[in-house]
Amino acid sequence: MFGKKKQQPQIDKEQLELIENAQRRIKQKKRLYIHFVVFLLGAVFLILANTVLGIGDNIQFFGIDWFVFAIFGWLFFFVYHVFNVFITNKFMGKDWQKQQLAKLVANQKERIEKLQQKVEKENPIATQTEVISEQKTNVVKGLTLIVAAGENDAIGKDNKLIWHLSDDLKRFKSLTNGHHIIMGRKTFESFPKPLPNRTHIVISRQANYKVPDGVIVVNSLEDAIDAARSDVQAFVIGGGEIYKQAMPLAAKIELTRVHQSFDADTFFPQVDTSVWKETSNTFHDKDEHHDYAFSFLTYEKK
């Protein structure tokens, strides 16, 4: 408390140099202005002293009144002062100050980047913990994403499946049978007819969207989840934007990973392994019924 030294603010050396030089430059210009004013007043005084008051009226050098030499002598010092300010110290002019300012800005940007890198390096675990904690808080119990995706996360093109894997279709039927399935309008329209023994919840912003009896139409994912609240395990089945919205809310992912990359226009969000834990992995090689090798993967939120 007593005797404790007060901390002094630290100023960057280059910033201090810029400030000091700017202050010095201002002082030089002020002195030049004062010199000019004094020169004018002094010249007028000498002329009046000689012509009006008659001081040194008879003093001449080389036939020229003495005050003319005095004025020219004073003018010489003024010109020297001008030369010193605008020529000798030109390196401290506006261009020099701009260069110094640009240099300082570049140094500050470099320092900020280094600080950001240091923070990211020292606190990656804390950042991941915050993300995981936030996603856990919003998890909807039993909500499951079910999808088949290629190695590049491709899931479809032109609102159609890219492959036909009979075992994957059987797995989809087995897992979703008797449950609510949540989907976007385009995914619903890709079905020839509603799937049997499942409650369809379709998300659409179209007013008065016509659907068969038994199909529920809602305007948002939140409303879809609310409509399926009586189901212990509701499934989100697509498309890409619905998966993206549901990913932070889901508790589980049932993923069929097709081991090949595909040309597609719809993709599944990347599975972040810092948030999701793989709990099951079953590999199926390609055969006469399956054109591609694939794996059944199950992820649960950590």
Secondary structure as UniProt FT lines:
FT   TURN            2..3
FT   HELIX           13..51
FT   TURN            55..58
FT   STRAND          60..61
FT   TURN            62..63
FT   STRAND          64..65
FT   HELIX           66..83
FT   HELIX           84..88
FT   HELIX           90..92
FT   HELIX           94..122
FT   HELIX           124..137
FT   TURN            141..142
FT   STRAND          144..150
FT   TURN            151..152
FT   STRAND          154..157
FT   TURN            158..159
FT   HELIX           166..176
FT   TURN            177..178
FT   STRAND          180..184
FT   HELIX           185..189
FT   TURN            196..197
FT   STRAND          199..203
FT   TURN            207..208
FT   TURN            213..214
FT   STRAND          216..218
FT   HELIX           221..227
FT   TURN            228..230
FT   STRAND          235..238
FT   HELIX           240..246
FT   TURN            247..249
FT   STRAND          252..258
FT   STRAND          266..267
FT   TURN            273..275
FT   STRAND          276..284
FT   TURN            288..289
FT   STRAND          294..301
//
